[in-house]
Amino acid sequence: MCTIQRILEVRMGIHYLFLDMNAFFASVEQQLRPELRGKPVAVVPMLAETTCCIAASYEAKRYGIKTGTQVQDARLLCPKLEVVEARPKEYIRIHHQILRAVDTVLPVEAVLSIDEMVCKLMGREKEPAHARKLGEQVKEAIYRHVGDQLRCSVGLGPNRFLAKVAAEMHKPDGLTLLQLSDLPHRLYSLHLRDLPGIGPNMEQRLFKHGVTSVEQLYRLSVQQLARVWGSQIHGFSWWHRLRGADLPEAPTRRRSLSHSHVLPPVFRSEAGARAVLTRLVHRAAARLRHEGYWAGSVALFVRFLEGAEKRSWEAHSRIQPSQDTLSLLRVSLQLWQQKPEGSPFKVGIVLGHLIPELELSWPLFESDQKLVRLARAMDQANGKYGPQALYFAGMHRTEQSAVTRIAFSRIPDLDLPDI
Ligand SMILES: [Mg+2]
């Protein structure tokens, strides 16, 4: 290949590799339990006929079962369905193994959810042939280091957006490359909802503006896109992203952090609920420090169970920015005193007005610094000696109550104590 052609290929080339695990939770179960391999499997958050599937193996998808299908309906669609209870800790453990496996080929630039990550390509890696080879190597590394039941779809594209679109184009086990020369015609067969960032509401808005296909979306000018999205910036970035421009991602900033818990019957008393709340504060504070934020407000909410009627109460308080467990606990317990009488059914805490650590104006008062140091020492001890090594007396004996929860958008770090 001549040099000029190579330079052009690098400049116009493939900048991102996007990786999406296929039917992730179900595949992990099939990996860990060989008796489930090749069978229709649905993963559920709890074993109850009224709950919904949170993942379906490809064998189950063939029967029309998908995320969100109710278990009783899923059994009607497929009587031989294997219904298994989710094991969040195993999925997190395997997620970290996948990260390590991918890292043997390419550094992971960003983890977008428990089953999605993105790598940035550099230099010659951007040449299409080279990029495709890396995609194959990443898949191979996952099969070899993590397990052969773990299939993924890899998308390669000139920006993150198009790399994700490419990954969505072939499932399962796809490897799709989208080059600038493929645009826009290769996307014309997609539905608007196939594009990341277009959900049901946005789709409706596009319909109202007369846009019902990807081809029509491509015909809109920056100004027209800005009108649909109601924002000049969004109009600009959509126009350019659709055409392959590698625009900087808008930094996502967390505004609040919350933890809540439905109380098991034995904790539905004043003392029980207070102990669980203490535990939630402890947990939320550890998460706050782990993610590098300070909280400027604390809100509590309690839902009461009284016959058929559900009553709820909430209270909040602005505070001097805090990050340590003890300060947040003090405020929470002060708010708790305002709570009306009743039989609590669910308790929760929201840490709000978050300030990223880097934006915080220092110095803090000496007394505050001591509390932060104490809290960080507790995090370290809990990380090292186990989740129950150090805790506040108020949460004693609540360890069975608050279990690890999992969200697609957030991956609990296993190094963080499961408190
Ligand atoms: Mg996936």
Residues whose N, C-alpha, C, O or C-beta is under 5 A from the ligand:
A	BS01	MG	D20 M21 N22 A23 D115
